[in-house]
Amino acid sequence: MQTFPEAMKAAITALAAWSGYPAVPPTPPADSPVAVVPRLVIPDTLVAGTDRVARVTVTLSQPARRPLAWECLPANGSAYAPAYFAVPKQKMRVDFMPGETRKVVEIPLLRDLGDKDFTLQCMWTLNHPPVAGGQGVIRGGGASVAVRSAAPRQPAYPPVARTQGCKLVFSSTFSEPITANAVKGAWRSRPHWGDLQAGNKEIAPYVDPATQPGVDPHPVVAGKRVLRAQKVRARSLMTGQTYDYAASMLDGINLYSYRYGYAELRAKWGRAQGTSTAWWLLPATGGWPPEIDVFETGLGDRPDFSSGQVQKIGGQRVAETYRVPVAVEDGRWHVIGFDWTPQWQVTFIDGVEVSRRPNLVNEPMFFVLNVAVGGLGPPPANAGPGWKSELTLDYLKVWQ
């Protein structure tokens, strides 16, 4: 007779065999950034009666090879909010870049804890594959903790080459032709697999004036190319359905592809609620994955900036997305830089490094720029007459 754990294991194995998926996820190669899975450690913290901030040290058991992040929240114990400590209006976040092992989380205290305690919980990982979290206890009655140990030295990242000693190998002011079908030397107005990103649950096809008369998703305004999503009836040639919105895209599969180098885009956006704008790269072979997301803004209607990559490692798809804690203002020009080397992917905003992750992509890629409607966020809530969402483009350059 099988015990319950044995029966459960047998059931999982049978289900995996039926579905075609392995019962045990494949192990990533040893040299993969996801192969190193450190533990999150939050030791108990003692605070003195005179302390008005609890400084909790959060550590990793070993340095990670990829960015790791957790959302943290203080939880009531015998000491509770708002009497003893303040709960932040926004979720606290702990970010570890590759090589880092120590961070400090600060929680405002409103009175002496005495002999009471509460916990700091960092359980919600923002990574995929997910990484286990942890929690620690904050206790009163400790000796004075006014003297703190010095913060550890941060890892020294390798220098970024950017354009130094490099040659300009590609330059565009987006004046090339834009076509609905594949034409060498032209941008394409939709993804090479069709005109709708159904997998992202987007609610607008990517259109072209040749296929949707009366709709112009790529106008030139004041000498600059504009990607414009609009509220207008648009029919998808892929699904045959008609949608209430039209999206805008430039797909460069027939224009240019490269492997490694420094790329730079100057752009500005007037993003409407319910839309997202992005600059990303896809394989020149036309397959997927991998994918590199240099920037995405507006995901989930958030104003922050995401940068990441998708790759298949050991037969398992790995998605690495890092939310950059920098708000990129609408309505003014920004220079987005992307340095891609065999070792690293580094993203810059206006010359400032904001994201660095180990590189997982090593094949030629082409550029995609788009303004999407819905999909990875809520749909527009109040799209009245004249509604639009725009990404204005100045130049795109590549140095190698």
N, C-alpha and C positions, 0 to 999 in steps of 0.2 A: 504494500500500500504506500502510495506516495505521500510525503509530507506536504504541507501547504506551500513552502518555498519551492520544493521540487516540482509540484504541479504547476505553480505559476511560471517557473522557468521553462517547463515543457510547453505551456500555452504560448509564451512569448516566442519560443523557437518555431512553433507551428505557424503562428501568425506571420512571422517574418518570412518563412518559406512560402506561404501563400501570397504575400504581397510583393515578393521579389526583393525585399530589402534585407540586409544582413542583420542578424539578431544582435550582434555586437558591432557598433560603429567602427569603421576602419581606423587604425592608428596612423596619425600623420607622420611623415618622414621625420627623422631626428633633427634635420637641419631646418625644419619649418618653424616659423615664429609661433605657431599655435601648439607646437610640441611641448613647450615649456609652460606648465600650468602651476604657477605659484599659489600658495595659500594666503588668504587675507587674515592677518592677525591683529586683533584689537585687545591689548592687555587692559586689565582693570586700572582705573585712574583715580587717585586720591586727590581731593581738593581741600584747601584750608578754608576756615570760616570767613576769612577776609577776601578770598578770591571771588571775583565777579565774572570770570570766564573759566570754563572747563576746557583745557587744551588736551585733546585726546590724540595720542599718537597711533596712527594706522600704518601698518607695515606689510610688506610682502615677504614671504619666506625666502624668495630668491628673485633676482631681477627678471623681469619679463622681456620677451623679444618683440612684443607688440604693445600698442597703447591699451591700457585696461582702465575701466571706469566703473564706479558704483554710485548709486544714489543712496544717501544716508538720511536717517531720521531718528531724533531722540524719542524714546518711548517711556511712558510713565512707569515708575516703580513705586516704592514707598514715598519717593519725591515725585511730584507731578507738576505738569504745566497747567496754568500759567503761574502757579504760586511759587514754585522753586526755580524753574528755568523757563526760558523763552523758546517757543517753537518757531523756527524761521518761516517767513511767509512763502518762500520757495524752497523746494527740496535741495538739501545740501548735496554736493557732488565731490567725489574724490577721484582724481585723475592721476594715473601713473604713466609716464612716457617710458619707452624702452630704456632699461638700465636703472630706473628709479626704484627705491624700496621703502621710502619713508615719507609720510605726509602727516600734517597736523590739522585736525578738525576743531574749530572753536565753537563752543555752545555758551551763550550768555546765561549767567546765573543771576537770579533776582534776590536771593537771600542765602543765609547759611544753611547748608544741607543737614548739619547736625549729624545724626547717625543714620540718615536716610540715603537712598540711592535711586538711580534710574539708569537706563541703558542707551547706548548708541548702536543702532542697527544699520549695517551696510550690507544688505541682502540682495539688492536688486541690481544685477550686473547689466551694463549697457553694451555688452560685447556678444558677438556670435562667432564661434560657439561660446555659450555662457560659462562663467567662472564662478565658483562658489563664493559666497560672501561670509560675513562673520558679525559678531556683536561683542561689545565689551561693557562693563559696568562702571559707572561713575559714582564714587562713594564720597560721603562727607567724612570729616574727622581726621583728615590727613595733616601732616606737618606742612609748614609753609612751602609752597612750590613756586615761589617767585623767581628762583634761579633756575633757568632752563638750560639744557644742553644745547650747544650750537647746532644749527641745522647741518645735516651732512652735505658734502659737496655733491652737486648734481653731475651726472655723467657728461663727459665731453663728447659731443656729437662730432662726426667728421665734418670738415669744412664743405661748404656747398660751392660747386664750381660756377653754376649759373652761366653767364655769358663769357667769363674770363677765358681767353685762349680758344674760343669757339667761333665757328663760322655760321652766319645766317643762312639757313638752308631752305626756309619756307617763309613767305610773307603774304598776307592777304588783308585787303581792306573790304572784303566781302562784296566786291564788284563782279565776281565771277558769275556766270549764268546759274540760274536755279531752275532745275527741271523736275518734272514729276517722275520721269523714268531715268534709268542709268545712262549717263552720258559722261565720257571721260573728260576730266578738267572742269566739271561743273559740280556745284552743291546739289544735293537731292532734297526734295521737300518733305520727305517722309522716311521712316526707318526702312532699311532694305528688306525687312520681312513683311511689310505691310504698312497701312496708314493709321493703325491704332495699337496702342500699348495695352492690350486687354489684360495682360498679366499683372499690370499695376492698377487695374480697375479704373483707368482714366475714362473720362466721360466726353472726350472730344477727339475727333480724328485730326491728323496732320494733313492739311489741305494745300492745294496749289491752284492758282487761277485757271490753269488749263483744265483741271478736273472739277473745279467749283467756280463757275463764272460769277463775277460780282464780289468775290471774296479775295482780299489781298493780304495774305499773312506775312509778307516780307517787303513792306514798303521802304522806300528810301526817303528819309525825313532829314532836312538840313544837311544833306550829303552823307548821312550815316544809315547803314542798313538796320532795320528794326524788325525783330521777331515779335509778332503781335497776335495774341489770342483774343478772340472776339465772341460776343454773344450773337450767333447767327446760325441758322439752320444749315447743317453740313452733313452730307451723306458719306458714310464710310464705304469705300470700294472693297474693303476687306470683309466686312460683315453684312453689307447691304442695308444696314440700319441708318436712320437719320437721327442726329443728335442736336442738342440746343446750342452747342458751342463748337467753335473751330479752334484748334491748337496750331502752333507754329514750330517748325523744326528746320535745321540745316544739318544734313547727314553728309559727311565728307568721304564716304567709302570710295567714290570715283575720283576724288580730288587729290588726296595726299595721305600717306601713312608713314610712320617712322617708329624706331625703337631706340629709346634712351635719348636724353637731351633736355634742354631747358625750353619750355613753351611759355608764352606770355599772351594774355588776352586783356585788352582794355575795353571795358563795357560799363554800362549803367542800366539800372532797371527801375521800372515803375510797376511793381508787382501788386496785383489786386488780390484780395482775399479769395481763397479757394484755388489758388494757382501756385506753381513752383517753377523756378528757373534753374537751369543746370548747364554745366560744361563737363562733358565726359568723353571717354575713349572706349572703343570697341575693337575687336580683332579684325585685321585686314582680311582674314580668311572668311569672314562672315559668320563665324561660329559664336558661341557663348557658353560658359564664361571663357576667358576672363573679362573683367570690366574694371575700368578706373574711373572713379567719380572725383574729378578735380574740385568742383564745388557744386553744391546744391543748396538753395535757399528757399524757404517757404514750405518745407516738408512739415506736414501737420499744422500749417499756418504759423509756424514759429519763425521769429526773425533771425535765428542763429544760422550758422553756416556749417554744413557737413562736408566731409571729405573722406573718401574711403576706396576700397577695392573689393572685387569678388574674384575668387579663383577656386579651382578644383584641386584639392590636395589629398592624395591617397584615396581617390575615388569619392571624396566627400566635398561638397561645396562649402567654402568658407567665405563669409562676408565680414569685412572689417570696416566699420563706419565710425568715424570720430567726429563728434560734434564740437566745433570750434567755439569757445566762449567769446566770440567777437561778433557784434552786430554790424552788419554791412549796410550802411544807410542807402535807402532808395533815393533816386533823383540826382546822384552825383557820380562822376566817373571814378572807377576803381581799376587798378592794374592787378590782375590775378596771375601769379606766377606758379609754374609747376616744374620742379626739377626732378627728373626721372633717371635714376642710375641703376646698375645691376643690384646695388645694395639697398637703396632708399627711394622713397617717394616723399617729396617735401613740397608743401603748399605755402605760398606767400600771399598776403593781402597788402597791397601798397608797399611792397618791399620788406614787410615784417613776416618772419617765419611764424606760422600759426599751427602747422601740423607736420609731423614727421613720423613715418612708419616704415618698417622693413618692407622692401619690394618683393612682391610675389608674382609679378607679371614680367615675362621676358620674351615677348613676341611683338611684331609690328602691329601698331594700333592706328586707328583713324579717329578724327574728331567728330563729336556730335554736340550741337547746341539746341536747346529747346525751351519753350514755355508750355507747360502742361496744365491741364485743367482737371481738378479733382485727383483721383488716383491715390497717392500716398498721403493724402490729407482730406479734409472735408470739402464738399463742393461749394461753389459760390453761394452765399446766402442772400445777397441783395444785388443781383445783377440787373440794373435798370438799363434804359436806353443809353447807347454810347459806351457801354461797359467794355473795358479792354484791359489787358495785362501785357506789359512790354519788356523786352530785353533789347537795348540799343547797343550796337557793336561798332567799334572803331577799327581795331586791327587784331590780328592773330599772327604770331611769329614763332619760329622754332630755330634754336641754335644747337649745333652739335660740335 
